[in-house]
Amino acid sequence: AARSTMKLSPAKIRFSQDSVSHKFDQGGCLFSTAKAIVDDIVAAQDIPPIRVTRHGGAWYTLDNRRLAMWRVVELMGFE
């Protein structure tokens, strides 16, 4: 299947699981990573993109922790 890149607001993407761990597989905390992005310590482009799929007219993520992190970043006012 062909992959394409698009920009969506994290608020427009739904989670595909009922709960999300606060830690990434590599051990980093999603809240610390979100703050590092807002504080310009980590570049947003260094974070892998969120994979999404369309189902029933809505976007769902395959990357729930990254979506949670980007929602926190968005709430902190970062665009």
PQR file with spaces between the fields and no chain letter, atoms N, CA, C, O and H, PARSE charges and radii, in Angstrom:
ATOM       1  N    ALA     1       0.844   -1.186    0.000 -0.4000 1.5000
ATOM       2  CA   ALA     1       0.000    0.000    0.000 -0.0000 2.0000
ATOM       3  C    ALA     1       0.886    1.245    0.000  0.5500 1.7000
ATOM       4  O    ALA     1       1.920    1.286    0.667 -0.5500 1.4000
ATOM       5  N    ALA     2       0.478    2.227   -0.735 -0.4000 1.5000
ATOM       6  CA   ALA     2       1.232    3.479   -0.823 -0.0000 2.0000
ATOM       7  C    ALA     2       1.065    4.275    0.465  0.5500 1.7000
ATOM       8  O    ALA     2      -0.012    4.303    1.059 -0.5500 1.4000
ATOM       9  H    ALA     2      -0.362    2.194   -1.276  0.4000 1.0000
ATOM      10  N    ARG     3       2.136    4.912    0.879 -0.4000 1.5000
ATOM      11  CA   ARG     3       2.096    5.761    2.070 -0.0000 2.0000
ATOM      12  C    ARG     3       2.217    7.197    1.638  0.5500 1.7000
ATOM      13  O    ARG     3       2.957    7.525    0.710 -0.5500 1.4000
ATOM      14  H    ARG     3       3.011    4.889    0.396  0.4000 1.0000
ATOM      15  N    SER     4       1.483    8.050    2.320 -0.4000 1.5000
ATOM      16  CA   SER     4       1.597    9.472    2.049 -0.0000 2.0000
ATOM      17  C    SER     4       1.698   10.202    3.380  0.5500 1.7000
ATOM      18  O    SER     4       1.369    9.656    4.433 -0.5500 1.4000
ATOM      19  H    SER     4       0.882    7.783    3.074  0.4000 1.0000
ATOM      20  N    THR     5       2.152   11.430    3.314 -0.4000 1.5000
ATOM      21  CA   THR     5       2.310   12.243    4.510 -0.0000 2.0000
ATOM      22  C    THR     5       1.328   13.395    4.449  0.5500 1.7000
ATOM      23  O    THR     5       1.167   14.038    3.411 -0.5500 1.4000
ATOM      24  H    THR     5       2.419   11.874    2.459  0.4000 1.0000
ATOM      25  N    MET     6       0.673   13.650    5.575 -0.4000 1.5000
ATOM      26  CA   MET     6      -0.239   14.776    5.672 -0.0000 2.0000
ATOM      27  C    MET     6      -0.149   15.334    7.077  0.5500 1.7000
ATOM      28  O    MET     6       0.310   14.655    7.996 -0.5500 1.4000
ATOM      29  H    MET     6       0.804   13.128    6.418  0.4000 1.0000
ATOM      30  N    LYS     7      -0.585   16.562    7.241 -0.4000 1.5000
ATOM      31  CA   LYS     7      -0.541   17.206    8.546 -0.0000 2.0000
ATOM      32  C    LYS     7      -1.958   17.259    9.109  0.5500 1.7000
ATOM      33  O    LYS     7      -2.854   17.858    8.515 -0.5500 1.4000
ATOM      34  H    LYS     7      -0.957   17.113    6.495  0.4000 1.0000
ATOM      35  N    LEU     8      -2.146   16.620   10.271 -0.4000 1.5000
ATOM      36  CA   LEU     8      -3.423   16.626   10.973 -0.0000 2.0000
ATOM      37  C    LEU     8      -3.204   17.131   12.386  0.5500 1.7000
ATOM      38  O    LEU     8      -2.156   16.879   12.982 -0.5500 1.4000
ATOM      39  H    LEU     8      -1.418   16.133   10.754  0.4000 1.0000
ATOM      40  N    SER     9      -4.172   17.832   12.921 -0.4000 1.5000
ATOM      41  CA   SER     9      -4.114   18.221   14.326 -0.0000 2.0000
ATOM      42  C    SER     9      -4.218   16.968   15.176  0.5500 1.7000
ATOM      43  O    SER     9      -5.053   16.108   14.894 -0.5500 1.4000
ATOM      44  H    SER     9      -5.023   18.036   12.437  0.4000 1.0000
ATOM      45  N    PRO    10      -3.385   16.837   16.219 -0.5600 1.5000
ATOM      46  CA   PRO    10      -3.505   15.674   17.096  0.2800 2.0000
ATOM      47  C    PRO    10      -4.922   15.516   17.673  0.5500 1.7000
ATOM      48  O    PRO    10      -5.367   14.397   17.926 -0.5500 1.4000
ATOM      49  N    ALA    11      -5.615   16.620   17.875 -0.4000 1.5000
ATOM      50  CA   ALA    11      -6.970   16.562   18.429 -0.0000 2.0000
ATOM      51  C    ALA    11      -7.957   15.895   17.471  0.5500 1.7000
ATOM      52  O    ALA    11      -9.016   15.435   17.896 -0.5500 1.4000
ATOM      53  H    ALA    11      -5.253   17.530   17.670  0.4000 1.0000
ATOM      54  N    LYS    12      -7.618   15.840   16.188 -0.4000 1.5000
ATOM      55  CA   LYS    12      -8.500   15.246   15.174 -0.0000 2.0000
ATOM      56  C    LYS    12      -8.270   13.746   14.991  0.5500 1.7000
ATOM      57  O    LYS    12      -8.999   13.089   14.248 -0.5500 1.4000
ATOM      58  H    LYS    12      -6.757   16.213   15.843  0.4000 1.0000
ATOM      59  N    ILE    13      -7.249   13.205   15.674 -0.4000 1.5000
ATOM      60  CA   ILE    13      -6.903   11.788   15.547 -0.0000 2.0000
ATOM      61  C    ILE    13      -7.372   11.066   16.805  0.5500 1.7000
ATOM      62  O    ILE    13      -7.161   11.543   17.920 -0.5500 1.4000
ATOM      63  H    ILE    13      -6.658   13.739   16.278  0.4000 1.0000
ATOM      64  N    ARG    14      -7.998    9.934   16.621 -0.4000 1.5000
ATOM      65  CA   ARG    14      -8.499    9.144   17.748 -0.0000 2.0000
ATOM      66  C    ARG    14      -7.494    8.065   18.132  0.5500 1.7000
ATOM      67  O    ARG    14      -6.698    7.602   17.315 -0.5500 1.4000
ATOM      68  H    ARG    14      -8.169    9.547   15.715  0.4000 1.0000
ATOM      69  N    PHE    15      -7.556    7.684   19.394 -0.4000 1.5000
ATOM      70  CA   PHE    15      -6.720    6.589   19.886 -0.0000 2.0000
ATOM      71  C    PHE    15      -7.312    5.257   19.441  0.5500 1.7000
ATOM      72  O    PHE    15      -8.530    5.132   19.316 -0.5500 1.4000
ATOM      73  H    PHE    15      -8.202    8.060   20.058  0.4000 1.0000
ATOM      74  N    SER    16      -6.463    4.265   19.202 -0.4000 1.5000
ATOM      75  CA   SER    16      -6.929    2.933   18.822 -0.0000 2.0000
ATOM      76  C    SER    16      -6.948    1.978   20.011  0.5500 1.7000
ATOM      77  O    SER    16      -7.309    0.810   19.864 -0.5500 1.4000
ATOM      78  H    SER    16      -5.473    4.366   19.303  0.4000 1.0000
ATOM      79  N    GLN    17      -6.562    2.468   21.189 -0.4000 1.5000
ATOM      80  CA   GLN    17      -6.577    1.662   22.415 -0.0000 2.0000
ATOM      81  C    GLN    17      -7.238    2.466   23.521  0.5500 1.7000
ATOM      82  O    GLN    17      -7.310    3.693   23.457 -0.5500 1.4000
ATOM      83  H    GLN    17      -6.270    3.417   21.309  0.4000 1.0000
ATOM      84  N    ASP    18      -7.726    1.752   24.546 -0.4000 1.5000
ATOM      85  CA   ASP    18      -8.415    2.402   25.661 -0.0000 2.0000
ATOM      86  C    ASP    18      -7.479    3.113   26.626  0.5500 1.7000
ATOM      87  O    ASP    18      -7.892    4.049   27.310 -0.5500 1.4000
ATOM      88  H    ASP    18      -7.668    0.755   24.597  0.4000 1.0000
ATOM      89  N    SER    19      -6.220    2.681   26.692 -0.4000 1.5000
ATOM      90  CA   SER    19      -5.273    3.309   27.606 -0.0000 2.0000
ATOM      91  C    SER    19      -3.918    3.441   26.915  0.5500 1.7000
ATOM      92  O    SER    19      -3.626    2.760   25.932 -0.5500 1.4000
ATOM      93  H    SER    19      -5.884    1.920   26.137  0.4000 1.0000
ATOM      94  N    VAL    20      -3.097    4.345   27.467 -0.4000 1.5000
ATOM      95  CA   VAL    20      -1.784    4.634   26.893 -0.0000 2.0000
ATOM      96  C    VAL    20      -0.773    4.694   28.029  0.5500 1.7000
ATOM      97  O    VAL    20      -1.000    5.373   29.031 -0.5500 1.4000
ATOM      98  H    VAL    20      -3.334    4.899   28.265  0.4000 1.0000
ATOM      99  N    SER    21       0.331    3.993   27.878 -0.4000 1.5000
ATOM     100  CA   SER    21       1.406    4.062   28.858 -0.0000 2.0000
ATOM     101  C    SER    21       2.064    5.437   28.792  0.5500 1.7000
ATOM     102  O    SER    21       2.141    6.039   27.721 -0.5500 1.4000
ATOM     103  H    SER    21       0.516    3.442   27.064  0.4000 1.0000
ATOM     104  N    HIS    22       2.537    5.933   29.931 -0.4000 1.5000
ATOM     105  CA   HIS    22       3.208    7.237   29.944 -0.0000 2.0000
ATOM     106  C    HIS    22       4.671    7.142   29.546  0.5500 1.7000
ATOM     107  O    HIS    22       5.353    8.162   29.449 -0.5500 1.4000
ATOM     108  H    HIS    22       2.475    5.443   30.801  0.4000 1.0000
ATOM     109  N    LYS    23       5.161    5.927   29.316 -0.4000 1.5000
ATOM     110  CA   LYS    23       6.558    5.745   28.914 -0.0000 2.0000
ATOM     111  C    LYS    23       6.637    5.134   27.528  0.5500 1.7000
ATOM     112  O    LYS    23       5.831    4.281   27.156 -0.5500 1.4000
ATOM     113  H    LYS    23       4.607    5.099   29.395  0.4000 1.0000
ATOM     114  N    PHE    24       7.638    5.593   26.762 -0.4000 1.5000
ATOM     115  CA   PHE    24       7.908    5.029   25.454 -0.0000 2.0000
ATOM     116  C    PHE    24       8.673    3.715   25.613  0.5500 1.7000
ATOM     117  O    PHE    24       9.214    3.432   26.682 -0.5500 1.4000
ATOM     118  H    PHE    24       8.293    6.286   27.064  0.4000 1.0000
ATOM     119  N    ASP    25       8.717    2.921   24.553 -0.4000 1.5000
ATOM     120  CA   ASP    25       9.444    1.644   24.591 -0.0000 2.0000
ATOM     121  C    ASP    25      10.909    1.833   24.977  0.5500 1.7000
ATOM     122  O    ASP    25      11.492    0.978   25.644 -0.5500 1.4000
ATOM     123  H    ASP    25       8.278    3.151   23.684  0.4000 1.0000
ATOM     124  N    GLN    26      11.505    2.952   24.559 -0.4000 1.5000
ATOM     125  CA   GLN    26      12.913    3.223   24.869 -0.0000 2.0000
ATOM     126  C    GLN    26      13.093    3.733   26.295  0.5500 1.7000
ATOM     127  O    GLN    26      14.224    3.965   26.724 -0.5500 1.4000
ATOM     128  H    GLN    26      11.031    3.647   24.017  0.4000 1.0000
ATOM     129  N    GLY    27      11.992    3.913   27.043 -0.4000 1.5000
ATOM     130  CA   GLY    27      12.077    4.318   28.438 -0.0000 2.0000
ATOM     131  C    GLY    27      11.802    5.783   28.706  0.5500 1.7000
ATOM     132  O    GLY    27      11.629    6.163   29.863 -0.5500 1.4000
ATOM     133  H    GLY    27      11.074    3.724   26.695  0.4000 1.0000
ATOM     134  N    GLY    28      11.755    6.616   27.686 -0.4000 1.5000
ATOM     135  CA   GLY    28      11.489    8.036   27.890 -0.0000 2.0000
ATOM     136  C    GLY    28      10.035    8.289   28.280  0.5500 1.7000
ATOM     137  O    GLY    28       9.142    7.534   27.896 -0.5500 1.4000
ATOM     138  H    GLY    28      11.895    6.307   26.745  0.4000 1.0000
ATOM     139  N    CYS    29       9.811    9.335   29.031 -0.4000 1.5000
ATOM     140  CA   CYS    29       8.471    9.718   29.468 -0.0000 2.0000
ATOM     141  C    CYS    29       7.837   10.628   28.415  0.5500 1.7000
ATOM     142  O    CYS    29       8.475   11.570   27.945 -0.5500 1.4000
ATOM     143  H    CYS    29      10.537    9.948   29.343  0.4000 1.0000
ATOM     144  N    LEU    30       6.600   10.353   28.047 -0.4000 1.5000
ATOM     145  CA   LEU    30       5.980   11.174   27.003 -0.0000 2.0000
ATOM     146  C    LEU    30       5.788   12.616   27.452  0.5500 1.7000
ATOM     147  O    LEU    30       5.831   13.521   26.619 -0.5500 1.4000
ATOM     148  H    LEU    30       6.081    9.588   28.428  0.4000 1.0000
ATOM     149  N    PHE    31       5.579   12.856   28.742 -0.4000 1.5000
ATOM     150  CA   PHE    31       5.428   14.232   29.229 -0.0000 2.0000
ATOM     151  C    PHE    31       6.754   14.988   29.159  0.5500 1.7000
ATOM     152  O    PHE    31       6.783   16.160   28.786 -0.5500 1.4000
ATOM     153  H    PHE    31       5.545   12.121   29.419  0.4000 1.0000
ATOM     154  N    SER    32       7.851   14.317   29.517 -0.4000 1.5000
ATOM     155  CA   SER    32       9.178   14.953   29.424 -0.0000 2.0000
ATOM     156  C    SER    32       9.541   15.261   27.978  0.5500 1.7000
ATOM     157  O    SER    32      10.117   16.308   27.683 -0.5500 1.4000
ATOM     158  H    SER    32       7.827   13.364   29.820  0.4000 1.0000
ATOM     159  N    THR    33       9.200   14.345   27.082 -0.4000 1.5000
ATOM     160  CA   THR    33       9.471   14.568   25.666 -0.0000 2.0000
ATOM     161  C    THR    33       8.646   15.733   25.139  0.5500 1.7000
ATOM     162  O    THR    33       9.154   16.560   24.382 -0.5500 1.4000
ATOM     163  H    THR    33       8.732   13.495   27.322  0.4000 1.0000
ATOM     164  N    ALA    34       7.370   15.806   25.536 -0.4000 1.5000
ATOM     165  CA   ALA    34       6.511   16.920   25.117 -0.0000 2.0000
ATOM     166  C    ALA    34       7.102   18.246   25.580  0.5500 1.7000
ATOM     167  O    ALA    34       7.161   19.201   24.806 -0.5500 1.4000
ATOM     168  H    ALA    34       6.958   15.134   26.151  0.4000 1.0000
ATOM     169  N    LYS    35       7.539   18.313   26.834 -0.4000 1.5000
ATOM     170  CA   LYS    35       8.124   19.558   27.353 -0.0000 2.0000
ATOM     171  C    LYS    35       9.412   19.892   26.619  0.5500 1.7000
ATOM     172  O    LYS    35       9.680   21.062   26.345 -0.5500 1.4000
ATOM     173  H    LYS    35       7.491   17.537   27.463  0.4000 1.0000
ATOM     174  N    ALA    36      10.214   18.883   26.296 -0.4000 1.5000
ATOM     175  CA   ALA    36      11.467   19.118   25.566 -0.0000 2.0000
ATOM     176  C    ALA    36      11.192   19.688   24.176  0.5500 1.7000
ATOM     177  O    ALA    36      11.965   20.510   23.685 -0.5500 1.4000
ATOM     178  H    ALA    36       9.997   17.933   26.519  0.4000 1.0000
ATOM     179  N    ILE    37      10.112   19.267   23.544 -0.4000 1.5000
ATOM     180  CA   ILE    37       9.745   19.822   22.229 -0.0000 2.0000
ATOM     181  C    ILE    37       9.326   21.278   22.386  0.5500 1.7000
ATOM     182  O    ILE    37       9.774   22.141   21.632 -0.5500 1.4000
ATOM     183  H    ILE    37       9.483   18.600   23.943  0.4000 1.0000
ATOM     184  N    VAL    38       8.473   21.551   23.359 -0.4000 1.5000
ATOM     185  CA   VAL    38       7.997   22.924   23.583 -0.0000 2.0000
ATOM     186  C    VAL    38       9.154   23.847   23.958  0.5500 1.7000
ATOM     187  O    VAL    38       9.198   24.999   23.525 -0.5500 1.4000
ATOM     188  H    VAL    38       8.108   20.850   23.973  0.4000 1.0000
ATOM     189  N    ASP    39      10.088   23.341   24.761 -0.4000 1.5000
ATOM     190  CA   ASP    39      11.244   24.138   25.195 -0.0000 2.0000
ATOM     191  C    ASP    39      12.351   24.187   24.140  0.5500 1.7000
ATOM     192  O    ASP    39      13.408   24.770   24.381 -0.5500 1.4000
ATOM     193  H    ASP    39      10.052   22.406   25.112  0.4000 1.0000
ATOM     194  N    ASP    40      12.116   23.581   22.977 -0.4000 1.5000
ATOM     195  CA   ASP    40      13.061   23.577   21.864 -0.0000 2.0000
ATOM     196  C    ASP    40      14.358   22.842   22.185  0.5500 1.7000
ATOM     197  O    ASP    40      15.416   23.180   21.652 -0.5500 1.4000
ATOM     198  H    ASP    40      11.257   23.108   22.782  0.4000 1.0000
ATOM     199  N    ILE    41      14.277   21.845   23.049 -0.4000 1.5000
ATOM     200  CA   ILE    41      15.428   21.000   23.366 -0.0000 2.0000
ATOM     201  C    ILE    41      15.475   19.821   22.384  0.5500 1.7000
ATOM     202  O    ILE    41      16.545   19.361   21.988 -0.5500 1.4000
ATOM     203  H    ILE    41      13.418   21.571   23.482  0.4000 1.0000
ATOM     204  N    VAL    42      14.286   19.352   22.008 -0.4000 1.5000
ATOM     205  CA   VAL    42      14.140   18.287   21.010 -0.0000 2.0000
ATOM     206  C    VAL    42      13.410   18.891   19.820  0.5500 1.7000
ATOM     207  O    VAL    42      12.409   19.588   19.990 -0.5500 1.4000
ATOM     208  H    VAL    42      13.417   19.727   22.330  0.4000 1.0000
ATOM     209  N    ALA    43      13.905   18.627   18.621 -0.4000 1.5000
ATOM     210  CA   ALA    43      13.254   19.131   17.405 -0.0000 2.0000
ATOM     211  C    ALA    43      12.055   18.248   17.064  0.5500 1.7000
ATOM     212  O    ALA    43      12.152   17.021   17.084 -0.5500 1.4000
ATOM     213  H    ALA    43      14.718   18.061   18.483  0.4000 1.0000
ATOM     214  N    ALA    44      10.941   18.876   16.756 -0.4000 1.5000
ATOM     215  CA   ALA    44       9.719   18.140   16.426 -0.0000 2.0000
ATOM     216  C    ALA    44       9.957   17.161   15.282  0.5500 1.7000
ATOM     217  O    ALA    44       9.410   16.058   15.290 -0.5500 1.4000
ATOM     218  H    ALA    44      10.863   19.873   16.740  0.4000 1.0000
ATOM     219  N    GLN    45      10.760   17.548   14.309 -0.4000 1.5000
ATOM     220  CA   GLN    45      11.007   16.677   13.166 -0.0000 2.0000
ATOM     221  C    GLN    45      11.845   15.453   13.519  0.5500 1.7000
ATOM     222  O    GLN    45      11.950   14.528   12.714 -0.5500 1.4000
ATOM     223  H    GLN    45      11.205   18.443   14.303  0.4000 1.0000
ATOM     224  N    ASP    46      12.442   15.433   14.712 -0.4000 1.5000
ATOM     225  CA   ASP    46      13.205   14.262   15.152 -0.0000 2.0000
ATOM     226  C    ASP    46      12.305   13.154   15.703  0.5500 1.7000
ATOM     227  O    ASP    46      12.763   12.033   15.927 -0.5500 1.4000
ATOM     228  H    ASP    46      12.357   16.184   15.366  0.4000 1.0000
ATOM     229  N    ILE    47      11.041   13.465   15.919 -0.4000 1.5000
ATOM     230  CA   ILE    47      10.078   12.471   16.400 -0.0000 2.0000
ATOM     231  C    ILE    47       9.454   11.795   15.172  0.5500 1.7000
ATOM     232  O    ILE    47       8.982   12.484   14.267 -0.5500 1.4000
ATOM     233  H    ILE    47      10.669   14.375   15.737  0.4000 1.0000
ATOM     234  N    PRO    48       9.445   10.464   15.130 -0.5600 1.5000
ATOM     235  CA   PRO    48       8.842    9.795   13.966  0.2800 2.0000
ATOM     236  C    PRO    48       7.371   10.197   13.798  0.5500 1.7000
ATOM     237  O    PRO    48       6.677   10.434   14.787 -0.5500 1.4000
ATOM     238  N    PRO    49       6.901   10.272   12.558 -0.5600 1.5000
ATOM     239  CA   PRO    49       5.508   10.642   12.331  0.2800 2.0000
ATOM     240  C    PRO    49       4.546    9.596   12.896  0.5500 1.7000
ATOM     241  O    PRO    49       4.895    8.428   13.065 -0.5500 1.4000
ATOM     242  N    ILE    50       3.352   10.044   13.175 -0.4000 1.5000
ATOM     243  CA   ILE    50       2.300    9.150   13.665 -0.0000 2.0000
ATOM     244  C    ILE    50       1.670    8.453   12.462  0.5500 1.7000
ATOM     245  O    ILE    50       1.312    9.094   11.473 -0.5500 1.4000
ATOM     246  H    ILE    50       3.068   10.994   13.038  0.4000 1.0000
ATOM     247  N    ARG    51       1.542    7.154   12.561 -0.4000 1.5000
ATOM     248  CA   ARG    51       0.846    6.401   11.514 -0.0000 2.0000
ATOM     249  C    ARG    51      -0.649    6.425   11.826  0.5500 1.7000
ATOM     250  O    ARG    51      -1.057    6.183   12.962 -0.5500 1.4000
ATOM     251  H    ARG    51       1.832    6.633   13.363  0.4000 1.0000
ATOM     252  N    VAL    52      -1.449    6.713   10.823 -0.4000 1.5000
ATOM     253  CA   VAL    52      -2.900    6.760   11.009 -0.0000 2.0000
ATOM     254  C    VAL    52      -3.599    5.952    9.929  0.5500 1.7000
ATOM     255  O    VAL    52      -3.044    5.681    8.865 -0.5500 1.4000
ATOM     256  H    VAL    52      -1.117    6.910    9.901  0.4000 1.0000
ATOM     257  N    THR    53      -4.813    5.584   10.233 -0.4000 1.5000
ATOM     258  CA   THR    53      -5.664    4.906    9.265 -0.0000 2.0000
ATOM     259  C    THR    53      -7.069    5.482    9.384  0.5500 1.7000
ATOM     260  O    THR    53      -7.489    5.911   10.459 -0.5500 1.4000
ATOM     261  H    THR    53      -5.263    5.804   11.098  0.4000 1.0000
ATOM     262  N    ARG    54      -7.773    5.486    8.292 -0.4000 1.5000
ATOM     263  CA   ARG    54      -9.130    6.038    8.276 -0.0000 2.0000
ATOM     264  C    ARG    54     -10.120    4.888    8.430  0.5500 1.7000
ATOM     265  O    ARG    54     -10.031    3.879    7.731 -0.5500 1.4000
ATOM     266  H    ARG    54      -7.432    5.138    7.419  0.4000 1.0000
ATOM     267  N    HIS    55     -11.066    5.052    9.356 -0.4000 1.5000
ATOM     268  CA   HIS    55     -12.076    4.028    9.597 -0.0000 2.0000
ATOM     269  C    HIS    55     -13.380    4.708    9.983  0.5500 1.7000
ATOM     270  O    HIS    55     -13.420    5.486   10.936 -0.5500 1.4000
ATOM     271  H    HIS    55     -11.139    5.872    9.924  0.4000 1.0000
ATOM     272  N    GLY    56     -14.437    4.421    9.253 -0.4000 1.5000
ATOM     273  CA   GLY    56     -15.736    4.997    9.574 -0.0000 2.0000
ATOM     274  C    GLY    56     -15.753    6.512    9.533  0.5500 1.7000
ATOM     275  O    GLY    56     -16.495    7.145   10.284 -0.5500 1.4000
ATOM     276  H    GLY    56     -14.405    3.790    8.478  0.4000 1.0000
ATOM     277  N    GLY    57     -14.940    7.105    8.661 -0.4000 1.5000
ATOM     278  CA   GLY    57     -14.913    8.550    8.527 -0.0000 2.0000
ATOM     279  C    GLY    57     -14.038    9.273    9.544  0.5500 1.7000
ATOM     280  O    GLY    57     -13.993   10.503    9.554 -0.5500 1.4000
ATOM     281  H    GLY    57     -14.338    6.592    8.050  0.4000 1.0000
ATOM     282  N    ALA    58     -13.343    8.526   10.400 -0.4000 1.5000
ATOM     283  CA   ALA    58     -12.478    9.142   11.415 -0.0000 2.0000
ATOM     284  C    ALA    58     -11.055    8.613   11.264  0.5500 1.7000
ATOM     285  O    ALA    58     -10.836    7.515   10.752 -0.5500 1.4000
ATOM     286  H    ALA    58     -13.379    7.527   10.392  0.4000 1.0000
ATOM     287  N    TRP    59     -10.087    9.421   11.721 -0.4000 1.5000
ATOM     288  CA   TRP    59      -8.678    9.019   11.716 -0.0000 2.0000
ATOM     289  C    TRP    59      -8.345    8.356   13.048  0.5500 1.7000
ATOM     290  O    TRP    59      -8.696    8.875   14.107 -0.5500 1.4000
ATOM     291  H    TRP    59     -10.264   10.313   12.137  0.4000 1.0000
ATOM     292  N    TYR    60      -7.673    7.219   12.996 -0.4000 1.5000
ATOM     293  CA   TYR    60      -7.206    6.495   14.187 -0.0000 2.0000
ATOM     294  C    TYR    60      -5.707    6.300   14.084  0.5500 1.7000
ATOM     295  O    TYR    60      -5.172    6.073   12.999 -0.5500 1.4000
ATOM     296  H    TYR    60      -7.388    6.798   12.135  0.4000 1.0000
ATOM     297  N    THR    61      -5.029    6.391   15.226 -0.4000 1.5000
ATOM     298  CA   THR    61      -3.582    6.206   15.221 -0.0000 2.0000
ATOM     299  C    THR    61      -3.201    4.761   15.485  0.5500 1.7000
ATOM     300  O    THR    61      -3.931    4.012   16.135 -0.5500 1.4000
ATOM     301  H    THR    61      -5.463    6.576   16.108  0.4000 1.0000
ATOM     302  N    LEU    62      -2.055    4.393   14.970 -0.4000 1.5000
ATOM     303  CA   LEU    62      -1.424    3.124   15.310 -0.0000 2.0000
ATOM     304  C    LEU    62      -0.327    3.366   16.345  0.5500 1.7000
ATOM     305  O    LEU    62       0.308    2.421   16.815 -0.5500 1.4000
ATOM     306  H    LEU    62      -1.463    5.001   14.441  0.4000 1.0000
ATOM     307  N    ASP    63      -0.105    4.627   16.697 -0.4000 1.5000
ATOM     308  CA   ASP    63       0.976    5.048   17.604 -0.0000 2.0000
ATOM     309  C    ASP    63       0.380    5.861   18.758  0.5500 1.7000
ATOM     310  O    ASP    63       0.511    7.085   18.797 -0.5500 1.4000
ATOM     311  H    ASP    63      -0.620    5.395   16.316  0.4000 1.0000
ATOM     312  N    ASN    64      -0.263    5.182   19.677 -0.4000 1.5000
ATOM     313  CA   ASN    64      -1.016    5.837   20.731 -0.0000 2.0000
ATOM     314  C    ASN    64      -0.167    6.714   21.654  0.5500 1.7000
ATOM     315  O    ASN    64      -0.596    7.803   22.033 -0.5500 1.4000
ATOM     316  H    ASN    64      -0.369    4.188   19.645  0.4000 1.0000
ATOM     317  N    ARG    65       1.027    6.254   22.018 -0.4000 1.5000
ATOM     318  CA   ARG    65       1.877    7.075   22.908 -0.0000 2.0000
ATOM     319  C    ARG    65       2.333    8.355   22.221  0.5500 1.7000
ATOM     320  O    ARG    65       2.333    9.424   22.833 -0.5500 1.4000
ATOM     321  H    ARG    65       1.376    5.369   21.710  0.4000 1.0000
ATOM     322  N    ARG    66       2.722    8.253   20.953 -0.4000 1.5000
ATOM     323  CA   ARG    66       3.139    9.465   20.242 -0.0000 2.0000
ATOM     324  C    ARG    66       1.971   10.422   20.087  0.5500 1.7000
ATOM     325  O    ARG    66       2.148   11.634   20.209 -0.5500 1.4000
ATOM     326  H    ARG    66       2.722    7.385   20.456  0.4000 1.0000
ATOM     327  N    LEU    67       0.777    9.899   19.819 -0.4000 1.5000
ATOM     328  CA   LEU    67      -0.396   10.774   19.732 -0.0000 2.0000
ATOM     329  C    LEU    67      -0.638   11.459   21.068  0.5500 1.7000
ATOM     330  O    LEU    67      -0.899   12.662   21.098 -0.5500 1.4000
ATOM     331  H    LEU    67       0.633    8.915   19.719  0.4000 1.0000
ATOM     332  N    ALA    68      -0.557   10.727   22.170 -0.4000 1.5000
ATOM     333  CA   ALA    68      -0.748   11.328   23.495 -0.0000 2.0000
ATOM     334  C    ALA    68       0.272   12.439   23.726  0.5500 1.7000
ATOM     335  O    ALA    68      -0.069   13.505   24.239 -0.5500 1.4000
ATOM     336  H    ALA    68      -0.345    9.750   22.146  0.4000 1.0000
ATOM     337  N    MET    69       1.533   12.184   23.344 -0.4000 1.5000
ATOM     338  CA   MET    69       2.577   13.194   23.503 -0.0000 2.0000
ATOM     339  C    MET    69       2.267   14.433   22.674  0.5500 1.7000
ATOM     340  O    MET    69       2.391   15.555   23.167 -0.5500 1.4000
ATOM     341  H    MET    69       1.810   11.318   22.927  0.4000 1.0000
ATOM     342  N    TRP    70       1.857   14.238   21.400 -0.4000 1.5000
ATOM     343  CA   TRP    70       1.556   15.394   20.547 -0.0000 2.0000
ATOM     344  C    TRP    70       0.325   16.149   21.040  0.5500 1.7000
ATOM     345  O    TRP    70       0.235   17.363   20.855 -0.5500 1.4000
ATOM     346  H    TRP    70       1.756   13.327   21.000  0.4000 1.0000
ATOM     347  N    ARG    71      -0.619   15.458   21.659 -0.4000 1.5000
ATOM     348  CA   ARG    71      -1.774   16.174   22.231 -0.0000 2.0000
ATOM     349  C    ARG    71      -1.331   17.051   23.395  0.5500 1.7000
ATOM     350  O    ARG    71      -1.825   18.168   23.550 -0.5500 1.4000
ATOM     351  H    ARG    71      -0.547   14.472   21.809  0.4000 1.0000
ATOM     352  N    VAL    72      -0.404   16.557   24.214 -0.4000 1.5000
ATOM     353  CA   VAL    72       0.134   17.363   25.307 -0.0000 2.0000
ATOM     354  C    VAL    72       0.871   18.576   24.728  0.5500 1.7000
ATOM     355  O    VAL    72       0.689   19.699   25.199 -0.5500 1.4000
ATOM     356  H    VAL    72      -0.003   15.650   24.088  0.4000 1.0000
ATOM     357  N    VAL    73       1.695   18.348   23.715 -0.4000 1.5000
ATOM     358  CA   VAL    73       2.412   19.453   23.057 -0.0000 2.0000
ATOM     359  C    VAL    73       1.417   20.493   22.551  0.5500 1.7000
ATOM     360  O    VAL    73       1.616   21.691   22.751 -0.5500 1.4000
ATOM     361  H    VAL    73       1.843   17.437   23.333  0.4000 1.0000
ATOM     362  N    GLU    74       0.360   20.045   21.904 -0.4000 1.5000
ATOM     363  CA   GLU    74      -0.658   20.949   21.378 -0.0000 2.0000
ATOM     364  C    GLU    74      -1.335   21.737   22.508  0.5500 1.7000
ATOM     365  O    GLU    74      -1.577   22.936   22.371 -0.5500 1.4000
ATOM     366  H    GLU    74       0.198   19.072   21.742  0.4000 1.0000
ATOM     367  N    LEU    75      -1.634   21.068   23.609 -0.4000 1.5000
ATOM     368  CA   LEU    75      -2.249   21.747   24.762 -0.0000 2.0000
ATOM     369  C    LEU    75      -1.317   22.800   25.369  0.5500 1.7000
ATOM     370  O    LEU    75      -1.776   23.784   25.949 -0.5500 1.4000
ATOM     371  H    LEU    75      -1.438   20.093   23.720  0.4000 1.0000
ATOM     372  N    MET    76      -0.003   22.582   25.230 -0.4000 1.5000
ATOM     373  CA   MET    76       0.983   23.528   25.752 -0.0000 2.0000
ATOM     374  C    MET    76       1.178   24.719   24.801  0.5500 1.7000
ATOM     375  O    MET    76       1.992   25.603   25.070 -0.5500 1.4000
ATOM     376  H    MET    76       0.370   21.783   24.759  0.4000 1.0000
ATOM     377  N    GLY    77       0.429   24.738   23.693 -0.4000 1.5000
ATOM     378  CA   GLY    77       0.468   25.876   22.806 -0.0000 2.0000
ATOM     379  C    GLY    77       1.458   25.804   21.669  0.5500 1.7000
ATOM     380  O    GLY    77       1.624   26.776   20.932 -0.5500 1.4000
ATOM     381  H    GLY    77      -0.232   24.020   23.475  0.4000 1.0000
ATOM     382  N    PHE    78       2.122   24.670   21.512 -0.4000 1.5000
ATOM     383  CA   PHE    78       3.107   24.517   20.443 -0.0000 2.0000
ATOM     384  C    PHE    78       2.379   24.137   19.157  0.5500 1.7000
ATOM     385  O    PHE    78       1.457   23.322   19.175 -0.5500 1.4000
ATOM     386  H    PHE    78       1.988   23.881   22.111  0.4000 1.0000
ATOM     387  N    GLU    79       2.793   24.727   18.053 -0.4000 1.5000
ATOM     388  CA   GLU    79       2.174   24.392   16.755 -0.0000 2.0000
ATOM     389  C    GLU    79       3.184   23.783   15.827  0.5500 1.7000
ATOM     390  O    GLU    79       2.851   23.438   14.693 -0.5500 1.4000
ATOM     391  H    GLU    79       3.542   25.389   18.038  0.4000 1.0000
